[in-house]
Amino acid sequence: MTNNEPKCILLKRKGASRIRKILNDKNFEEELLFWQNQTEKLKKEFNKPFQRTANRRR
């Protein structure tokens, strides 16, 4: 990786690496369960009302 890459690309690669480490030793059923759990967490997060935080930059 070079330092000239956009931050979004670095974050994408870091996330993909994290997921690979989590799923590395799991079989198909365990991997499927992982993704089902992550989907449920995401659905719960999206159902929460949006709250803007004071320290966000525009």
PyMOL Python script that loads the backbone (N, CA, C, O; Angstrom):
from pymol import cmd

cmd.read_pdbstr("""\
ATOM      1  N   MET A   1       0.830  -1.180   0.000  1.00  0.00           N
ATOM      2  CA  MET A   1       0.000   0.000   0.000  1.00  0.00           C
ATOM      3  C   MET A   1       0.876   1.246   0.000  1.00  0.00           C
ATOM      4  O   MET A   1       1.902   1.320   0.675  1.00  0.00           O
ATOM      5  N   THR A   2       0.442   2.185  -0.758  1.00  0.00           N
ATOM      6  CA  THR A   2       1.176   3.439  -0.777  1.00  0.00           C
ATOM      7  C   THR A   2       0.411   4.479   0.015  1.00  0.00           C
ATOM      8  O   THR A   2      -0.775   4.313   0.301  1.00  0.00           O
ATOM      9  N   ASN A   3       1.091   5.537   0.363  1.00  0.00           N
ATOM     10  CA  ASN A   3       0.448   6.618   1.096  1.00  0.00           C
ATOM     11  C   ASN A   3      -0.390   7.499   0.190  1.00  0.00           C
ATOM     12  O   ASN A   3      -1.102   8.375   0.680  1.00  0.00           O
ATOM     13  N   ASN A   4      -0.326   7.293  -1.121  1.00  0.00           N
ATOM     14  CA  ASN A   4      -1.075   8.113  -2.049  1.00  0.00           C
ATOM     15  C   ASN A   4      -2.502   7.614  -2.253  1.00  0.00           C
ATOM     16  O   ASN A   4      -3.286   8.270  -2.938  1.00  0.00           O
ATOM     17  N   GLU A   5      -2.855   6.472  -1.675  1.00  0.00           N
ATOM     18  CA  GLU A   5      -4.198   5.946  -1.843  1.00  0.00           C
ATOM     19  C   GLU A   5      -5.197   6.750  -1.022  1.00  0.00           C
ATOM     20  O   GLU A   5      -4.885   7.206   0.078  1.00  0.00           O
ATOM     21  N   PRO A   6      -6.399   6.920  -1.564  1.00  0.00           N
ATOM     22  CA  PRO A   6      -7.428   7.627  -0.789  1.00  0.00           C
ATOM     23  C   PRO A   6      -7.750   6.869   0.495  1.00  0.00           C
ATOM     24  O   PRO A   6      -7.598   5.649   0.572  1.00  0.00           O
ATOM     25  N   LYS A   7      -8.189   7.604   1.482  1.00  0.00           N
ATOM     26  CA  LYS A   7      -8.493   7.012   2.781  1.00  0.00           C
ATOM     27  C   LYS A   7      -9.579   5.944   2.667  1.00  0.00           C
ATOM     28  O   LYS A   7      -9.542   4.942   3.382  1.00  0.00           O
ATOM     29  N   CYS A   8     -10.549   6.156   1.768  1.00  0.00           N
ATOM     30  CA  CYS A   8     -11.633   5.180   1.630  1.00  0.00           C
ATOM     31  C   CYS A   8     -11.099   3.819   1.182  1.00  0.00           C
ATOM     32  O   CYS A   8     -11.611   2.785   1.612  1.00  0.00           O
ATOM     33  N   ILE A   9     -10.085   3.807   0.329  1.00  0.00           N
ATOM     34  CA  ILE A   9      -9.501   2.544  -0.131  1.00  0.00           C
ATOM     35  C   ILE A   9      -8.784   1.851   1.023  1.00  0.00           C
ATOM     36  O   ILE A   9      -8.888   0.635   1.180  1.00  0.00           O
ATOM     37  N   LEU A  10      -8.070   2.606   1.814  1.00  0.00           N
ATOM     38  CA  LEU A  10      -7.379   2.024   2.969  1.00  0.00           C
ATOM     39  C   LEU A  10      -8.368   1.433   3.967  1.00  0.00           C
ATOM     40  O   LEU A  10      -8.135   0.356   4.516  1.00  0.00           O
ATOM     41  N   LEU A  11      -9.488   2.150   4.203  1.00  0.00           N
ATOM     42  CA  LEU A  11     -10.499   1.646   5.123  1.00  0.00           C
ATOM     43  C   LEU A  11     -11.153   0.386   4.579  1.00  0.00           C
ATOM     44  O   LEU A  11     -11.436  -0.536   5.343  1.00  0.00           O
ATOM     45  N   LYS A  12     -11.397   0.327   3.277  1.00  0.00           N
ATOM     46  CA  LYS A  12     -11.991  -0.851   2.647  1.00  0.00           C
ATOM     47  C   LYS A  12     -11.080  -2.062   2.823  1.00  0.00           C
ATOM     48  O   LYS A  12     -11.538  -3.146   3.184  1.00  0.00           O
ATOM     49  N   ARG A  13      -9.796  -1.871   2.567  1.00  0.00           N
ATOM     50  CA  ARG A  13      -8.838  -2.971   2.695  1.00  0.00           C
ATOM     51  C   ARG A  13      -8.696  -3.437   4.134  1.00  0.00           C
ATOM     52  O   ARG A  13      -8.587  -4.635   4.397  1.00  0.00           O
ATOM     53  N   LYS A  14      -8.698  -2.490   5.063  1.00  0.00           N
ATOM     54  CA  LYS A  14      -8.594  -2.836   6.475  1.00  0.00           C
ATOM     55  C   LYS A  14      -9.815  -3.640   6.917  1.00  0.00           C
ATOM     56  O   LYS A  14      -9.683  -4.615   7.656  1.00  0.00           O
ATOM     57  N   GLY A  15     -10.993  -3.236   6.470  1.00  0.00           N
ATOM     58  CA  GLY A  15     -12.214  -3.963   6.801  1.00  0.00           C
ATOM     59  C   GLY A  15     -12.227  -5.357   6.199  1.00  0.00           C
ATOM     60  O   GLY A  15     -12.615  -6.320   6.860  1.00  0.00           O
ATOM     61  N   ALA A  16     -11.805  -5.468   4.948  1.00  0.00           N
ATOM     62  CA  ALA A  16     -11.766  -6.776   4.279  1.00  0.00           C
ATOM     63  C   ALA A  16     -10.787  -7.708   4.991  1.00  0.00           C
ATOM     64  O   ALA A  16     -11.060  -8.898   5.142  1.00  0.00           O
ATOM     65  N   SER A  17      -9.668  -7.178   5.421  1.00  0.00           N
ATOM     66  CA  SER A  17      -8.682  -7.980   6.144  1.00  0.00           C
ATOM     67  C   SER A  17      -9.256  -8.472   7.469  1.00  0.00           C
ATOM     68  O   SER A  17      -9.043  -9.621   7.856  1.00  0.00           O
ATOM     69  N   ARG A  18      -9.978  -7.604   8.156  1.00  0.00           N
ATOM     70  CA  ARG A  18     -10.597  -7.967   9.433  1.00  0.00           C
ATOM     71  C   ARG A  18     -11.608  -9.096   9.236  1.00  0.00           C
ATOM     72  O   ARG A  18     -11.639 -10.043  10.022  1.00  0.00           O
ATOM     73  N   ILE A  19     -12.428  -9.003   8.199  1.00  0.00           N
ATOM     74  CA  ILE A  19     -13.427 -10.028   7.917  1.00  0.00           C
ATOM     75  C   ILE A  19     -12.756 -11.349   7.553  1.00  0.00           C
ATOM     76  O   ILE A  19     -13.192 -12.412   7.996  1.00  0.00           O
ATOM     77  N   ARG A  20     -11.688 -11.285   6.743  1.00  0.00           N
ATOM     78  CA  ARG A  20     -10.959 -12.507   6.385  1.00  0.00           C
ATOM     79  C   ARG A  20     -10.429 -13.219   7.625  1.00  0.00           C
ATOM     80  O   ARG A  20     -10.494 -14.445   7.716  1.00  0.00           O
ATOM     81  N   LYS A  21      -9.902 -12.449   8.583  1.00  0.00           N
ATOM     82  CA  LYS A  21      -9.376 -13.036   9.817  1.00  0.00           C
ATOM     83  C   LYS A  21     -10.493 -13.700  10.628  1.00  0.00           C
ATOM     84  O   LYS A  21     -10.295 -14.771  11.203  1.00  0.00           O
ATOM     85  N   ILE A  22     -11.646 -13.070  10.670  1.00  0.00           N
ATOM     86  CA  ILE A  22     -12.772 -13.621  11.425  1.00  0.00           C
ATOM     87  C   ILE A  22     -13.275 -14.909  10.786  1.00  0.00           C
ATOM     88  O   ILE A  22     -13.557 -15.882  11.485  1.00  0.00           O
ATOM     89  N   LEU A  23     -13.387 -14.916   9.464  1.00  0.00           N
ATOM     90  CA  LEU A  23     -13.996 -16.043   8.762  1.00  0.00           C
ATOM     91  C   LEU A  23     -12.994 -17.115   8.337  1.00  0.00           C
ATOM     92  O   LEU A  23     -13.393 -18.139   7.782  1.00  0.00           O
ATOM     93  N   ASN A  24     -11.729 -16.905   8.583  1.00  0.00           N
ATOM     94  CA  ASN A  24     -10.684 -17.794   8.086  1.00  0.00           C
ATOM     95  C   ASN A  24     -10.881 -19.254   8.473  1.00  0.00           C
ATOM     96  O   ASN A  24     -10.745 -20.134   7.623  1.00  0.00           O
ATOM     97  N   ASP A  25     -11.195 -19.530   9.730  1.00  0.00           N
ATOM     98  CA  ASP A  25     -11.279 -20.912  10.184  1.00  0.00           C
ATOM     99  C   ASP A  25     -12.711 -21.411  10.345  1.00  0.00           C
ATOM    100  O   ASP A  25     -12.937 -22.431  10.996  1.00  0.00           O
ATOM    101  N   LYS A  26     -13.681 -20.707   9.761  1.00  0.00           N
ATOM    102  CA  LYS A  26     -15.082 -21.101   9.894  1.00  0.00           C
ATOM    103  C   LYS A  26     -15.528 -21.941   8.706  1.00  0.00           C
ATOM    104  O   LYS A  26     -15.074 -21.740   7.580  1.00  0.00           O
ATOM    105  N   ASN A  27     -16.419 -22.877   8.974  1.00  0.00           N
ATOM    106  CA  ASN A  27     -16.985 -23.652   7.880  1.00  0.00           C
ATOM    107  C   ASN A  27     -18.167 -22.871   7.287  1.00  0.00           C
ATOM    108  O   ASN A  27     -18.477 -21.770   7.743  1.00  0.00           O
ATOM    109  N   PHE A  28     -18.817 -23.440   6.280  1.00  0.00           N
ATOM    110  CA  PHE A  28     -19.874 -22.726   5.579  1.00  0.00           C
ATOM    111  C   PHE A  28     -21.022 -22.329   6.501  1.00  0.00           C
ATOM    112  O   PHE A  28     -21.504 -21.199   6.431  1.00  0.00           O
ATOM    113  N   GLU A  29     -21.465 -23.238   7.358  1.00  0.00           N
ATOM    114  CA  GLU A  29     -22.586 -22.951   8.252  1.00  0.00           C
ATOM    115  C   GLU A  29     -22.237 -21.842   9.247  1.00  0.00           C
ATOM    116  O   GLU A  29     -23.065 -20.975   9.527  1.00  0.00           O
ATOM    117  N   GLU A  30     -21.025 -21.868   9.775  1.00  0.00           N
ATOM    118  CA  GLU A  30     -20.590 -20.829  10.717  1.00  0.00           C
ATOM    119  C   GLU A  30     -20.472 -19.478  10.016  1.00  0.00           C
ATOM    120  O   GLU A  30     -20.816 -18.441  10.583  1.00  0.00           O
ATOM    121  N   GLU A  31     -19.981 -19.502   8.778  1.00  0.00           N
ATOM    122  CA  GLU A  31     -19.866 -18.269   8.013  1.00  0.00           C
ATOM    123  C   GLU A  31     -21.248 -17.689   7.723  1.00  0.00           C
ATOM    124  O   GLU A  31     -21.452 -16.480   7.830  1.00  0.00           O
ATOM    125  N   LEU A  32     -22.184 -18.540   7.361  1.00  0.00           N
ATOM    126  CA  LEU A  32     -23.548 -18.102   7.106  1.00  0.00           C
ATOM    127  C   LEU A  32     -24.175 -17.501   8.355  1.00  0.00           C
ATOM    128  O   LEU A  32     -24.841 -16.468   8.282  1.00  0.00           O
ATOM    129  N   LEU A  33     -23.968 -18.137   9.493  1.00  0.00           N
ATOM    130  CA  LEU A  33     -24.482 -17.621  10.757  1.00  0.00           C
ATOM    131  C   LEU A  33     -23.867 -16.257  11.077  1.00  0.00           C
ATOM    132  O   LEU A  33     -24.564 -15.357  11.544  1.00  0.00           O
ATOM    133  N   PHE A  34     -22.571 -16.102  10.828  1.00  0.00           N
ATOM    134  CA  PHE A  34     -21.904 -14.819  11.042  1.00  0.00           C
ATOM    135  C   PHE A  34     -22.592 -13.717  10.243  1.00  0.00           C
ATOM    136  O   PHE A  34     -22.903 -12.655  10.781  1.00  0.00           O
ATOM    137  N   TRP A  35     -22.833 -13.979   8.938  1.00  0.00           N
ATOM    138  CA  TRP A  35     -23.442 -12.955   8.085  1.00  0.00           C
ATOM    139  C   TRP A  35     -24.897 -12.689   8.466  1.00  0.00           C
ATOM    140  O   TRP A  35     -25.368 -11.558   8.351  1.00  0.00           O
ATOM    141  N   GLN A  36     -25.600 -13.702   8.911  1.00  0.00           N
ATOM    142  CA  GLN A  36     -26.975 -13.489   9.369  1.00  0.00           C
ATOM    143  C   GLN A  36     -26.997 -12.597  10.608  1.00  0.00           C
ATOM    144  O   GLN A  36     -27.839 -11.705  10.721  1.00  0.00           O
ATOM    145  N   ASN A  37     -26.075 -12.838  11.534  1.00  0.00           N
ATOM    146  CA  ASN A  37     -25.981 -12.010  12.745  1.00  0.00           C
ATOM    147  C   ASN A  37     -25.608 -10.572  12.400  1.00  0.00           C
ATOM    148  O   ASN A  37     -26.169  -9.631  12.961  1.00  0.00           O
ATOM    149  N   GLN A  38     -24.669 -10.405  11.484  1.00  0.00           N
ATOM    150  CA  GLN A  38     -24.262  -9.061  11.086  1.00  0.00           C
ATOM    151  C   GLN A  38     -25.415  -8.321  10.405  1.00  0.00           C
ATOM    152  O   GLN A  38     -25.587  -7.118  10.603  1.00  0.00           O
ATOM    153  N   THR A  39     -26.195  -9.035   9.611  1.00  0.00           N
ATOM    154  CA  THR A  39     -27.350  -8.431   8.951  1.00  0.00           C
ATOM    155  C   THR A  39     -28.367  -7.967   9.981  1.00  0.00           C
ATOM    156  O   THR A  39     -28.924  -6.877   9.851  1.00  0.00           O
ATOM    157  N   GLU A  40     -28.614  -8.770  10.993  1.00  0.00           N
ATOM    158  CA  GLU A  40     -29.558  -8.379  12.048  1.00  0.00           C
ATOM    159  C   GLU A  40     -29.070  -7.147  12.797  1.00  0.00           C
ATOM    160  O   GLU A  40     -29.861  -6.253  13.098  1.00  0.00           O
ATOM    161  N   LYS A  41     -27.783  -7.091  13.100  1.00  0.00           N
ATOM    162  CA  LYS A  41     -27.219  -5.922  13.777  1.00  0.00           C
ATOM    163  C   LYS A  41     -27.403  -4.667  12.925  1.00  0.00           C
ATOM    164  O   LYS A  41     -27.755  -3.604  13.436  1.00  0.00           O
ATOM    165  N   LEU A  42     -27.164  -4.804  11.633  1.00  0.00           N
ATOM    166  CA  LEU A  42     -27.293  -3.674  10.719  1.00  0.00           C
ATOM    167  C   LEU A  42     -28.747  -3.214  10.620  1.00  0.00           C
ATOM    168  O   LEU A  42     -29.015  -2.013  10.600  1.00  0.00           O
ATOM    169  N   LYS A  43     -29.687  -4.158  10.558  1.00  0.00           N
ATOM    170  CA  LYS A  43     -31.104  -3.799  10.500  1.00  0.00           C
ATOM    171  C   LYS A  43     -31.515  -3.031  11.753  1.00  0.00           C
ATOM    172  O   LYS A  43     -32.245  -2.044  11.669  1.00  0.00           O
ATOM    173  N   LYS A  44     -31.045  -3.485  12.914  1.00  0.00           N
ATOM    174  CA  LYS A  44     -31.361  -2.789  14.164  1.00  0.00           C
ATOM    175  C   LYS A  44     -30.780  -1.382  14.153  1.00  0.00           C
ATOM    176  O   LYS A  44     -31.423  -0.434  14.604  1.00  0.00           O
ATOM    177  N   GLU A  45     -29.569  -1.250  13.641  1.00  0.00           N
ATOM    178  CA  GLU A  45     -28.921   0.065  13.594  1.00  0.00           C
ATOM    179  C   GLU A  45     -29.685   1.019  12.672  1.00  0.00           C
ATOM    180  O   GLU A  45     -29.842   2.197  12.991  1.00  0.00           O
ATOM    181  N   PHE A  46     -30.155   0.517  11.539  1.00  0.00           N
ATOM    182  CA  PHE A  46     -30.879   1.363  10.596  1.00  0.00           C
ATOM    183  C   PHE A  46     -32.266   1.724  11.103  1.00  0.00           C
ATOM    184  O   PHE A  46     -32.834   2.725  10.667  1.00  0.00           O
ATOM    185  N   ASN A  47     -32.816   0.949  11.997  1.00  0.00           N
ATOM    186  CA  ASN A  47     -34.138   1.244  12.531  1.00  0.00           C
ATOM    187  C   ASN A  47     -34.107   2.269  13.658  1.00  0.00           C
ATOM    188  O   ASN A  47     -35.151   2.776  14.069  1.00  0.00           O
ATOM    189  N   LYS A  48     -32.923   2.572  14.154  1.00  0.00           N
ATOM    190  CA  LYS A  48     -32.798   3.590  15.198  1.00  0.00           C
ATOM    191  C   LYS A  48     -33.034   4.969  14.584  1.00  0.00           C
ATOM    192  O   LYS A  48     -32.696   5.201  13.424  1.00  0.00           O
ATOM    193  N   PRO A  49     -33.614   5.885  15.366  1.00  0.00           N
ATOM    194  CA  PRO A  49     -33.759   7.253  14.847  1.00  0.00           C
ATOM    195  C   PRO A  49     -32.386   7.904  14.680  1.00  0.00           C
ATOM    196  O   PRO A  49     -31.474   7.679  15.475  1.00  0.00           O
ATOM    197  N   PHE A  50     -32.263   8.705  13.640  1.00  0.00           N
ATOM    198  CA  PHE A  50     -30.994   9.367  13.355  1.00  0.00           C
ATOM    199  C   PHE A  50     -30.754  10.493  14.343  1.00  0.00           C
ATOM    200  O   PHE A  50     -31.644  11.300  14.609  1.00  0.00           O
ATOM    201  N   GLN A  51     -29.542  10.540  14.886  1.00  0.00           N
ATOM    202  CA  GLN A  51     -29.164  11.626  15.793  1.00  0.00           C
ATOM    203  C   GLN A  51     -27.838  12.200  15.322  1.00  0.00           C
ATOM    204  O   GLN A  51     -26.841  11.484  15.223  1.00  0.00           O
ATOM    205  N   ARG A  52     -27.831  13.462  15.040  1.00  0.00           N
ATOM    206  CA  ARG A  52     -26.603  14.130  14.616  1.00  0.00           C
ATOM    207  C   ARG A  52     -25.757  14.408  15.854  1.00  0.00           C
ATOM    208  O   ARG A  52     -26.265  14.898  16.864  1.00  0.00           O
ATOM    209  N   THR A  53     -24.488  14.100  15.773  1.00  0.00           N
ATOM    210  CA  THR A  53     -23.592  14.369  16.903  1.00  0.00           C
ATOM    211  C   THR A  53     -22.985  15.755  16.745  1.00  0.00           C
ATOM    212  O   THR A  53     -22.817  16.245  15.628  1.00  0.00           O
ATOM    213  N   ALA A  54     -22.663  16.372  17.846  1.00  0.00           N
ATOM    214  CA  ALA A  54     -22.176  17.746  17.839  1.00  0.00           C
ATOM    215  C   ALA A  54     -20.773  17.857  17.245  1.00  0.00           C
ATOM    216  O   ALA A  54     -20.423  18.905  16.702  1.00  0.00           O
ATOM    217  N   ASN A  55     -19.969  16.808  17.333  1.00  0.00           N
ATOM    218  CA  ASN A  55     -18.573  16.928  16.899  1.00  0.00           C
ATOM    219  C   ASN A  55     -18.340  16.454  15.462  1.00  0.00           C
ATOM    220  O   ASN A  55     -17.189  16.267  15.067  1.00  0.00           O
ATOM    221  N   ARG A  56     -19.385  16.256  14.679  1.00  0.00           N
ATOM    222  CA  ARG A  56     -19.191  15.856  13.271  1.00  0.00           C
ATOM    223  C   ARG A  56     -18.801  17.052  12.437  1.00  0.00           C
ATOM    224  O   ARG A  56     -19.350  18.142  12.597  1.00  0.00           O
ATOM    225  N   ARG A  57     -17.869  16.849  11.564  1.00  0.00           N
ATOM    226  CA  ARG A  57     -17.456  17.915  10.648  1.00  0.00           C
ATOM    227  C   ARG A  57     -18.288  17.844   9.383  1.00  0.00           C
ATOM    228  O   ARG A  57     -18.747  16.774   8.984  1.00  0.00           O
ATOM    229  N   ARG A  58     -18.472  18.965   8.774  1.00  0.00           N
ATOM    230  CA  ARG A  58     -19.197  19.015   7.493  1.00  0.00           C
ATOM    231  C   ARG A  58     -18.246  19.217   6.373  1.00  0.00           C
ATOM    232  O   ARG A  58     -18.661  19.287   5.216  1.00  0.00           O
TER     233      ARG A  58
END
""", "prot")
cmd.dss("prot")
cmd.show_as("cartoon", "prot")
cmd.util.cbc("prot")
cmd.orient("prot")
